[in-house]
Amino acid sequence: MNHSCRLLAQLHHRQPRGPLRVAHRLWRHYVCAYFPRQTSNATQPMSSLPHPLARISQPIPGELIKSHASNIVGRRPCSPLCQLVRQFSMGSQHELPLDTPILYLKAEEAFAGLSARERRYAHHLSRASWWGGFIILCQTSPESPIIFNLLTRLFRSQPLDTLKEVAIGKAGFTEDEFKSLVVYYSGLVFNLGNYLGFGDRKFVPSVSREKLESLVRASKASLEAPEVMESYMSRCLGPMYDLEETKRFLGMPPGGVTMYFTPNCTQEDAELAREYMASQNMEAWNTRLLKYQEDGQTILDIRLASVESGSSPPLTTETAEFQGHRFRVSRGDHSFFLRKLNEELKLAGAHTATQEEANMLEKYADSFREGSVQAHKDGSTAWVRNRSPAVECYTGFIEVYRDPVNQRAEFESFVAVVNREQSRKFDTLVERAEDEFLPLLPWGREFEEDKFMRPDFSSLDVVTFASSGLPIGINIPNYKDVKEEHGFKNVSLTNVMAARSGIKGGPFLTPADHTVREKHGAMVLEIQVGLHELLGHGCGKFLRRKDDGTLNFDPEKVRNPYTGEPASFYEKGENYNSRFTNLASAYEECRAETVALYLGLVDPILDIFGVAEGDRGDMKYVSWLDMMYAGLKGLEMYQPTQGKWGQAHSQARYVILRVALEAGGGLVTLTETKGDDGLPDLLLTLDRTKIESVGRKAMGDFLTKLQVYRSMGDSKAGRAMFERYSEVPSDGPHPFAKWHEIVVRKRRPRMVLAMPNTRLAGDDVELVSYGEGSECVVQSWVDRFNPGEYEEVETALVAFCDSWTK
């Protein structure tokens, strides 16, 4: 079926909301023109008109397609049908395709290798993680918690096959529409919200609101609790389908959606809060900023996440004047879920293997009970010291990617089993890093740590990962002081990498490049993750004033290599995130990616991973090709209407692509072509003979600037450089603004992963496994909590939505 016919086929079942009212009229025009005997009533409803899937023998004529295709790429003004196709293409960016890969994250072999005590420990940590995971719904959007309540109750009230019969028989669903609803729910629970964890883009159901309402009212859930389901629908269906410009992406109000600030907060409020917290030597990891009126005065309330909600100086502050504004520090956010989490941590404490594990869980619980960041740092220190455990777990407010100013962190919690065989390779990399590999980095010794804190690098099979998306590697904790004083851990998530590497093909590359990527891609990914997490995030010094007032460098010797002036540094109360603010995440990910790219050319590193001498050239080529390819595909995450990037890793890789293109010398070539469908396409090629010369020098120079500006806290120079490479030009030899439409049109859906559950079986624990496909995600969530627990969850989520701005 041709592309326009497919778009119109999908439009057939969409509610004609907003601009799609135009689509409604155009669809009638199309049907009347090409199916004259089947329709004569211009007012008949859209759903009663012939569906093009049933008439593939009569597709839209080729000459019409070609005419509108040429219009789409801007060669002449758009016709109405062209506008329809373009509008729908934009709308479909906010829907999850039916062919979204939904895979099961296998952990059976690793879990079976644990002792009964270790399995019991993992079980309670897994339960703790899932209880904490509900916080992420509350951190994503105002409607996410209620959407979760509505659809989870819908799916857990009756078997999926009988609900499907109701949908088709009583609510007018097609088979594909019911599948699309299941895919939507799978995306909702995988991202723990209705915005993608990778890209921060809102996604909406493909089935119309009217049909969804009909299904809910005909379901067993409504028969059992009609008032509850009607209440949920009245509260969430409007926002659930809302694709107004300001609701399409996460971001600072009024241009985007965020739960880290109440909607009346401004960028100026965020900056003022940053300055106030710096003056109090306070960090924002587990906070939100609320703005409200009290006794005729405006209060800026920094709200801590904690079980307890009462006053507890110095953690809390009733009121404080700062620069003419009134601040308050309160606590009690997400109290219910943190209390349930702590209950499971206490049960897990009875099955710890070491004293460090016991200390870790105790400090985690203290942090969640009180709202203390310092207690979580203490727990993180114990976690770092707990070397090579059989079961790994890290939980808390960890990553700042989704805060518009990169200071407040999203909740995250994982439980994983160490893959000891795979971990041995990383142990060797760690052992040789300080003496052999770190000195190869291009910046001077004065910008490197005085002593490399050797991390515990483990390869893990994930059992549970409650977050807005699963990474393939992690370098934690993110507390710079803990890293400098006690070290850190790197983890590579083996079963997540295995799932990702199983997805083949894609646009923009030659068949020969796809062949070599499929042959070496899995090994390249393993090496890149190790270098990115261990040496990328683990290297480089922050020049700073320590708590005792001394500097951690010699100001007489360390100077800015680009100006010759004395090096700047971080004062007490400042850190990298507070200096680089909204650019911090993308800048740091870019630095880590570039380190991996640069050191991936070192033969002794490839030897550690068992790369044969004859394969080294291909491995280096695929490593660089993958990075350039990721930079091009990452253009999808750019938001043209707002002129900003929606994902830190994508922005980082795009910047690296721009650096490689700027290097010239034929290293990377990116040209516009015409695809088999007659529409514009792109071709990316890399000259492997230029990698060691042109490529290495360009990345070395760029990497030095990234590190020097980061070390000195020189956000002005760092920002100027990074934002220049982040630009998306509309003209010149590489008009990425024009090519953005091509990248979006050719994008492939990101995978969704279903995870197992754990279940007590007498004195032991068993792992509950699932198959692959959208149904397995639904069933895994139906099984995750019992009906009584889900009632508690629903009550707590509603309570949060009722009070989150107060």
N, C-alpha and C positions, 0 to 999 in steps of 0.2 A: 504494500500500500504506500502511495507517495506521502511525503511529509505533511503537506497541507491538509490532505484528506484525514490523516491521523489526528492532526490538531483539531480539526472540526469534529471528528468523531468523539474526541474527549470533551469538547465543548458541549456536545449534545446533552450530556448529563450534568452539566454544571449549572448551579443557580445563577441566573443572569443578574449579578450584583454589580453595581457601579458601572465601569466601562464595558462590562460584558453584556449590558443591555443592547449595545451596538452589535455585539456578536449574535445576540438573539435575533435581531432583524436581518443581519447578513446571512445567518443560517437559513432562515425562511426563504430569503432571496435565492440562495444556492439550490435549495430543494425544489422550489417552484420552477427554476430554470432547467434542472436536470432530472427531476422526477415529476413531470407535469400531471401524469395520470394519478399520482398518489396523494396529491394535495391540491386543494382549491380554496381552502379557508385560510386567509392570511392572518386570522386571529387565533388559530388553534395553538395550544400550548406546545412549547419546544419539545417536551418529552414524547409527544404523540407523533412528531414528524419522523420520516424514515431515517434510520440510522445508517450511516455510510458503511459500517462494517458488514451490513447485510447486503450491500450493493457494490462490492469491490469490482464487479464487472463494469460498473459505470463510475469510475473515479473522476475527480475534477480533471477536465481536459488538460493535456500536457502544455498546450500553448498558454493556457491561463496560469498554470503553475510557473512556467518560465517568466511570464510577464511579471507576476507578483514577486518571484524570487529576485529578479533584478531590481525591483523597487525596494525590497527589504534591505539590500546592501547599499542603498542610498544613491543609486545611479540616476534616479528621477523621482519626482514626488510620489508618495505612497497612494495607492488606490484604497478604497474601503476594505477589500479583502486582505490586502497587504497589512493594513493597520490592524485588522483582526488577528492575523497570524502573528504579527509582532507583539500585540498585546497579550495574546494567549501564551506566547513563548515566555514573556516576562512573568505572567501569572504562574506558569508551570515551574518556574524556579522555586516557587514556594509550595510545591507539592512533592511528595515522595513517590517516585515512579513505581509501577507494579513490579518492575524487574529489579528492585532494590535487593542486593545480595543479603540474605539473612542466614547467618551461619551459627553453628553451635560451638562454643568455646570448650574444647575437650580438655579435661583435667583428670580423667579417671585413673590413668596409670600412675600419675604423680600422687594422687590422693591415696591410692591403695598402698603405696610404699610407706605411708606414715604408720606410726604405732597407734594403738588405741588412745593413748593419752594425747598424742599430737593431733589426732582427728577430733577429739573432744575440744581441745584448745582452738583448733581451726573453726569448728562449728560455732562456738560462742563469738568468736571474732567476726565471722561471717554475718551472724545475726546482728551484731553491733553495727557493722558496716551498712547493712540494709536499713536499719532504723535511722542511722544518720543520713542515709541517702535521701530521705524525704525532705531534708533541709534544702537540697539542691532545687527541688520544685519551687520552694519558697524564695529562692535566690534568682529564679529565671524570669518569671513574669507574673503579674497579678492573677492571671487566669489559669496558669499551669496547675496549681493544686486542685482547683475545682474540676478542670478537665480530667485530671487523673481520677478523682472521685467518681465522676460520671461514668467514664468508660470502664474503669476497673470493676465497679459494681455491675455494670451491664454485662461484662464478660464472665464475672465469677458467679453470676446468679443462675446461669444455665449453660449446658455444654455448648461448645462452639458450633457443632453441626446442627443442633436444634435452633440456635440463634440465627444461623444462616438460613434455615428454612423459613423462619419468621421474617427475616429481612427480604427474601425474594418473594414469599407468598403474600405478605401483608403490608410491606413497606415499599414495594416497587423497585427493590434493588436488582441490579444485574449481578452475575457472578463476579465480574471484575470490580464492581462497586463495593461488594462486600469484602473482597480481598483488599481493596484499597483502604478500607476502614481498618482492617487488621494490620496492614502495613503502617498506617498512621499511628495506631496505638503502639506498635513495635518501636517506631521512631520516638514516640513520646517517652516510653519507659527506658529506652536505651540512652537518650539524651537527658532524661529526667527533667523534661520541660518541653515546651512547644517551639523552642529555638534550637537550631543545630549547635551542638557543642563545638563543631569545627566549622567556623564561618559565621556563627551568631545570626543566622538567617532564620526568620520565622517560617514554619511550614504549617499548612492548613489541610483539612481533609479534601480529597478529590470529589467525594460524594456531596450532594447538595445538602444544605441545612434542613430543608423541608423533609427530605428522606431520612436524615438522621433523627429528626424529631419523631417521625412516624415509627421508626424502628424502636426508639427508646420507649415510646408509649405502648407499643405492642409487646414489649419484652416482659419476661418474668420479673425483672428488677422493678418495673413500674407496677406490676400487679402486687408485689410484696410491699413496696414503699413508694406509692405514687407521689406523695407530697415532697419526699426527698428528691426524687428524680426530676420533678418539675422545678424545684428550687435550683438544683444544679444546672438545668438547662437554661433557666432564666438568667442565671449569673454568668455562665461561661460561653454560651453559643455565639453571642454577638462578638465578644473579643476573640473567640476561637477562629472565626472566619474573617476578622478584620485585617485588611491589607492596605489600610491607609498608609501614606508615605512614612509617617512617623512611627508606624508599628511594624515595619518590615524587618528591622534589624535592632539588635541590642545597641545601646549607646546612651550618651548623656541626654536627658531631656533638654529641650523639647524635640530634638531631632531623632531620638531613639528611645528604647525602653530599657530601664534598669531597675533592679530592686535594691541596689546598694545605696540609692538615694531616693527619697520621696520625690514625687513628680514636681513639686514646687521648688526643689533645689536647683541651683545654677552652677555653672562652672566656677564662678567667683566663690560660692559657698564651699565648693570642694577644695579650692585653693586655700581658703581661710581655715578650713578644718585641718588641712595638712600642716599649715603653719602652727596652729594651736597645738596639735599633737606633737610636733617637733619640739615646741617649747616645754612640753610636759614629759619629754622623753618617752612618748607613748607610740606604739605601733598599731596599725589599723587592721591587721589580719582578720580578726574575728568580729568586725564591726559593720554597722550600717550608719548612715547619716540621715536623721529625721529632722524636718523643719516644721514647726507648728507655733501657734500663738498660745500664750499663757498669761493671763492677767494683763492683756494689752501689750505684751512684749513678745518679740520673736525669739524662739529658743532653737538653737542648733544642738540637737541631742545625738551624741555618739553612743549608739546602743551596742552593748557587748552581747555576744551569744553565750548563754549560761543557763544552768538549771535554776540556780538561785536568782531571785529578782530584787532583793532588798538592798538597801544602802550598805556599802562596804568600802569606806575609804582605806587606802588611796586608790583602789580600783575604780571607785565611782566618785563622782563630784556632783553635788546638788546643783550649784550654779557657779559660774566663773566668768568674769568680764575679760574680754580679750579683743583689743583693737576696736573697741566700741560695740562689740557684739557679745551676746550672752550664750555661753556654752553650758552643756550638761553632759555628764557621762553616766549613763544608766546601764542596767543589764537585765537579762531575762529573755532575750531573743531565743527562739527555737527551744524553749525550756522542756517541753514534753519529749521531743525526740532525743535530746541530749540525756534526759533522765533514763529513757529506755535503753539508749546506747550504754550508759554507765552501768545499768543492771547487768547487761551481757558482759561488759568488761570485768565486772566483779566475779561472774561465774567462770570466765576464762582464766582469772587469776588463780583458781584452784588447780590449773593444769599447766602452769608455766614450767619451763625446763631449766631456767637459770634465774639468778637473783636479778640480773639486768632486765629480764623480761618482766619480772614482778614489779620492779621499780618503774619501768616504762608504763605499764598499765595503770599503776597508782598515780603517776604524774599526769597521764592523759585524763584520768577521771577527775583529778583535782582541777585541771584546766577547764574541762567541760562543766564542772559543777560551779566553779567560782567565776569563770570568764577570764582567767589569767593567761596571758601570752607567755609570761615567764615560766609558769608551770608546764606549758606545752614545750617550751624550749628545753626544760629539764627532762621531760619525757623523750624528746628527740635526741638528747645527749645519751640517754640510756639506750635508746634504739640503735644509735651509731655504734655504741660499745658492744652491743649484743651481736657478736660476729658469727656469721654463717649458721643461723638457726635453721631448723628443718622447716618451720613455718614463719613466713615474714608477714608483718602487718604494720601499716602506717596509716594513721587516721587523724583528721583535723581539718583546719582551714588552711589550704596548702597553696593553690595556684591563683595568681591575681589577673589572669588573662581577661576575665570578663568584667572587671571593674573598669569603667571608662577612664579612670586615672591610675590604674594598675597599682593599687595599694591594698584594697580589701580582697580577701581570698574566698574562693568557692570551697565548700566542703568536699572532701574526697576521702575515701577509705578503701584499702584493698587488703585482701588476704591471698597469699600465694605460697606455693610449695617450691622449695629450691630444687632445681635441676642440677645436681652436683657434677655430672659428666660435662655438661655444657659450660658450667661455671669455671672449670679448670683453665680454659683458654683465657678468660678474662683475668684470672688470678695472675697469669704470666704477664699479661699486659700491664697490670697494676705494679707488679714487682719491677718491671723494667722501665716504667714511665719516667721516674724522676731523673735517673742517670742517663737514659738513652733518648727518650722521645720528647720530653718537655724542652730540653735545650735546642731542639730543632725548630721550635716556634720562632717567628721572625722578630719579635720585640726584644728589647734589652732585658738583662737580668734584673734591673731595678724595678721592672713592672711585673715580675713573677714572684710568687710567694717565697719567703725565706726558706720554708720547709714544706714540701709537698705532703699534705695529710693523706696518707694512703687510704683509699676507701675500701669498703667491703663490696666487691663487685660480684653480683649474683645473677644467674640466669634463672628466671622464675616461670612456673606455670600458674597462671591466675586461676583461682577458684571463685573469687568474688571481687568485683571492682565497682564500687558505687561512685559514679562520677558522671559528668556530662559527656564523656567520651573516653575511650580507652587509648592511651598512648602505647608506643612500642618500647619505650625506655624512659627511665626517670632518674634524675639526679636530685636527691633530697637529703637533709632538710633544706628549705629555702632560706633559713635564717643565716645571714652572712656571718654573724658572730659565732654561732655554733660551728659552722663550717671551718672558720679560721682556727678556732680553739680546740675543736674535738674531731673534726673531719666530717665525712659524709659517706653516703652509700650510693652506689649506682646499681640499678636493676635493669635487666633486659627481660622483657616479657615474651618468652619463647612461643607460647601457644597463640598469642595475639599476632606475632610476626608470621607464624605459620599460616594463620587464617588470611592475613593480608597478602602474602606472597602467592597465594593460590589464585588470585584474581589476575587474569592475563589480558594482554592486548591494550588497545587504546588509540586515540587519534594522534596526528601530528608527527609520527615517526615513520621511517622506512621499514619495510618488512624485515630487512637484514638487521636493523637495530632492535626490533621486537624479538627476533630470534636470539640474539646475543644476550638481551636482557632476561629472557625466560631461562636461559641456560645458567646465568651467573647471578641473577637478581637476588635470590634468597641469601646467598653468602655475602654479597655486597651489602645488603641491608643489615645483616648481623654485624659486620665490621663497622659500618657507618654508625650504627646505634652505639656500639661500644666506644668509638672515638668521640662521638658527640657528647655522650653522657659523662664518660670518665675524664677525658682530656679537654673537651670543649667547655663544659660547665665547671669542671674541676680545676681549671688552671686560671692564672691571672690574679694579680694582687689589687686590692683596694687601698689606696693611700688614704689614711684616716687618723683622726685623733682618738686615742684610746680613752677608756673611762677614767684612767688616772691622769689624764691631761697630756701625756706624752704622745709623740707621733710615732707611727710604726714604720717610718722611713727617715733617712737623713736628708733634711731639706737643703743642706749645703751641696749635696751631690746629685740629687734627683731634680732634673729640670725638664720642662716641656720640650721635646725634641723638635717640635715644629715652630716654636717661637723663641727658644732659648731662655725664656723666663722661668722663674721658680715654679715648680709643679704645684698646682692647686690640689686640694684634698677635701675629704668629707669631715665635717665637724661632728661633734657629739650630737646625737639626736637626728642626724641625717643618714640616709642610706641610698643605695643605688636607685631603688624605686621612687623615693621621694625627690631625687634629683632629676631623673629621666622621665618620671611620671608616665603619661600615656604611651610613650615610646619604649619603655623599659623592656617589656616582654619581647617585642619583635627584634629589638636591637640585640638582646642577649641570645635569642635563638639564632640570629644571623651569625653572631660570633661563634657559637658552638658548631653550627653547620659548616662554617668556613674552616674552623680548626679540623673537623673531620675530613673535609675535602682536601685540605693541604697535607695532612699527615697520611691520608689514604694513598699517597704516592710513595710511601716509605716501604721498601721491600721487606725489611725485618719484621714490620708489623703484619704484613701479609703472610709471612712465614709462620707467625704465631697461630694463625687461623688455618694453617695447612694448605695454603694456596700453592699449587704446583707452579714451578718456574715458567712453564709454557703458557700458563693461564694469567700471569701477572698483567700483561698488557691489556687483555680483555677486561680483567677485574677493574683496573684503573679507569679504563674507558667507560665501563658501565657506571662506575661510581660518579664520574663527572656528568655523563649523559643523564643519569637519573636526577641529578641536582638541577640541571638546566631544564629538563622536562617538568620537574616539579615546580620550578619557577614560572614556566609558561602556564601550566594548568592552574597554578595558584591565582592567576589573574581573575579567575571566577569569584574569588573572595573579595575583590575590590568592589566598592559600592559607589558607582558613578554619580548618583544623585546627591550623595553626601560628601563625595570626594575623599573617602577614607577607606582604610582596610578593615575587614571584619575578622581577620584571623592572623595571629602573630607569626606562626610558622610559614604561612603562605606569603606574607609580606617579606619575611626574611629570605625566602628562596627566590622570590621575584627580584629582590635587591641583588642577590648573587648573580642572577642571570643578567641584570643590567650591567654589573661590573664586568662580566665576561664579554658582553657585547661591546662595551666601551674599550676593552683591551685591544680589539681589532685583530689584525693579523690573520683573519680567517679562522680564528678559534671556534666561534659559534656563528652559524648562519641561520637566520630566521626569515622565511619568505612567505608571501601570500600566494596561494595556488587556487585552483578550482577543484572541488571535490567531485566524486562520482555522481552526486545528486545535483550537480550544476551550481551549487552554492559555494561561496568563498570558503577556503580552507587554509591551513597553515602547515608548513614543513620545517621542522627543526633538525639541523644536522650539526655534528661536532667533529672537528678535525683532530683525530687522535694524535697526529704528529706534532700538534702545537700545545698539547697539555703540559708537558714537562717544561717547556720554555715560556711561551706567552702566558699560559694559564697559571703556572706556579708563581711567576713574578707578580701578575696582576692580583692574585689572591693574597700573596704575602704582603704587598703594599697596603692593600685594603684591610687585611687582618690586623696589621700593626696599628693603623689609625683607630680601628674599633677598640682595641685593647687599651691604647694610651688614653683615649678620651674617657673610657670607662674607668680606668684606674684613677684618674685625676678628678673624676666627677665633673668633667668639662662637658656638661650637657649642651651648652650653646654650640660648640664646634661639632660635637657628635650628632646633634640634631640636624644641623645644617647639612652635613654630609649625608646622613641617612635619609633625610626627607628628599634630598635631590634624587637619590637613586630610587626612592619609592614613588616618584612621580609617574603618572600614566599619561604620556604625551599623546596628543591627537594627530600629530603630523611628524614629519621627519622620516628617517629610514626605518624606524620601528614604531608605527602608530598604534600603540597598545590600546588606546581608548577605542579606536575603530575595531581592533581585533578582540576586544572584550566580548563583543556580541558573538563572535565565532567560538571563542572558548566556552562561553556559557551554553551555546547551542550544542556543542559537541561534548559537554561534560558527561561523566558517568556517575551513577549514584554511588554514594559511599556505603560501605557495608554496615549492617546492624548485627550485633552479636547477642545471642542468648547465652545465659550463664546457668550453671547447675545450681541446685539447692543442696543443703545439708539437712539431715533429719536424724534425730535421736532414735536408736534402735537398741533398747535395753541399756547396757553399759557402754555401748559402742555408738558410732555414728556412720551412717551410710550416705553416699553421694547420690543424689537424684539426678539422672541424666535425661536429656531431651534430644529429639531429632533436629533436623534443619528445616527451615521454612518459617513463615510468619506465625503459624499456629504454635510453634514451640515457644516463642517469646510470650505469647498470651498465657499458655499453660504454666510456664515457669513463674509468672507473676501471680497467677491464681493460687499456685501452691505455696508461695513465699510466706504468707501469713495466714493464720486461721481466721474464720469469720469474725470472732470477737475482737481480734487484734485489728482487723480492717475497720471495724466500727470505731475503734479508738483513733486510728489513723485519720479517718474521714473527719471526725470531730475536731481533731487538732489542726488539720489543714484548713477547715472552715474558720476556726478561731483565729488563725494567723491572717487569713484573707480579710477578716472583719476588722483587724486592728493594726495592720502593718504600717499605716501612716501615722499612728498615734503614739 
